[in-house]
Amino acid sequence: MAGRRTASGEVFDPDDMTAASKTLPIGSRVIVTNPKTGKSVTVRINDRGPHVRGRSLDLSRRAAEELGITEKGVARLKVQRIDSKSVRSKTADAAEESVSASTH
C-alpha cells in the first residue's frame, strides 16, 4: 500500500497519521480512541475504504501502533469527528460512533 495514490491524490505513507473511511469527507479529522487502553490519536481522512464488510475505518500503521492494535489488526474503536479548521476545537455536534478498524 505504501507509495500508492490515495483518493485525495496524495501518496500513502504508513508513517503519517491518516485513515481511510467509506463515509467521512476527505480532509476531515477524527479522534480515534481505543476504549480498552484509553489511548487516542487524531488522524486525517485521506482515502476511501476499507473494502471489507463490517469495517468502517482503515488506519495507517503509525496510527494503529499508537493505539496499540497492530498485533490484533482489527479492533472496536470510538471515532469522533472534529472541526477540520481547528484540530484542538471539537465541534458542538461532533458525531461519536463505535467502529471496527483495521490497519492499511
N, C-alpha and C positions, 0 to 999 in steps of 0.2 A: 504494500500500500504506500510505503514511503516513496516520495518523489512523484506520485501521480497527481493529476489536477483534481481539485475538489469542485463541487458545484459552484463555489464562489469564484473560481478561476485561479485560486492560489495553489501552490504546490503543497501537498500534505507533508507535514513534518511531525513525526511521532513525539518529538520533544516539546512541541507547542501545547498550550492549554486550550485544546479545541475539542469539538464534538460534532457528530452528525445527528440530525433529527429529521423525522418524517414531516413534522408539523410546525416546528418553531421557525421563525423567519431567519434567513441567512443574515449574519451580522449581529443577531441578538446575543445577549449574555445571560447565562443562568448560573445559579449557585447549585451545585450538586453536593448532597450530603449523604454520607454512609451512616445510617441510623445505628448500625452495630458498633461503630467506633467513634461516632461523633465528628469525624473528620469531614471538612468541607473544602471545595475548590470552586473557583469561578472559571468557567470556560466560555469560549465564543463559538457559536454555531457557524460552521464554515462548509458543511457538506450535507447531503441528503442520505438517509439511511436510518437505521440498519434495515437491511432487506431480509430480515429473519422474523417470522411471525412471533408475536409476544414480546418483542423488544422495541423500545421506543427511542433509545439513545445509544450511539457508539462513541466511546470516549477515546481520546488519544492515549498512547501508552503512558505518557507522563502523568496525565490526569488520573488514570487508573492506579498508577503506582502511589500517588499521593493519597488516594482514597483507601488504599490497601486491598484492592480487589484483583490484582494481577494473577495471583495463584488460582483463584476460583474462576476468573474470566467473565462470569456473569453474576450480577447482584441486584437486589432490590434497593433502589436509592430514592432519595427525595430530591425533586427538582423544583427550583423556584426561579422564575424569570425575573430579571431585574432590569431597571431602566437602562437602555443601551447608551444613553447620553451621559450617565454618571454611574459608574460601577459601584460606588460606595452608597448610592441612594437607591433604596428599594422602592418600587412603585407601590402606590396605595392598594392597587388591585392586583398585586403580583399573584400569579397562579402557582399553586403548590400541588404537586402530584407525586405519587409513588410510581416509579417506573423500573423496568428491568433494563439494565445497561450492560454492554459488553465492550471489550477493547477492540480497536481497529486492527 
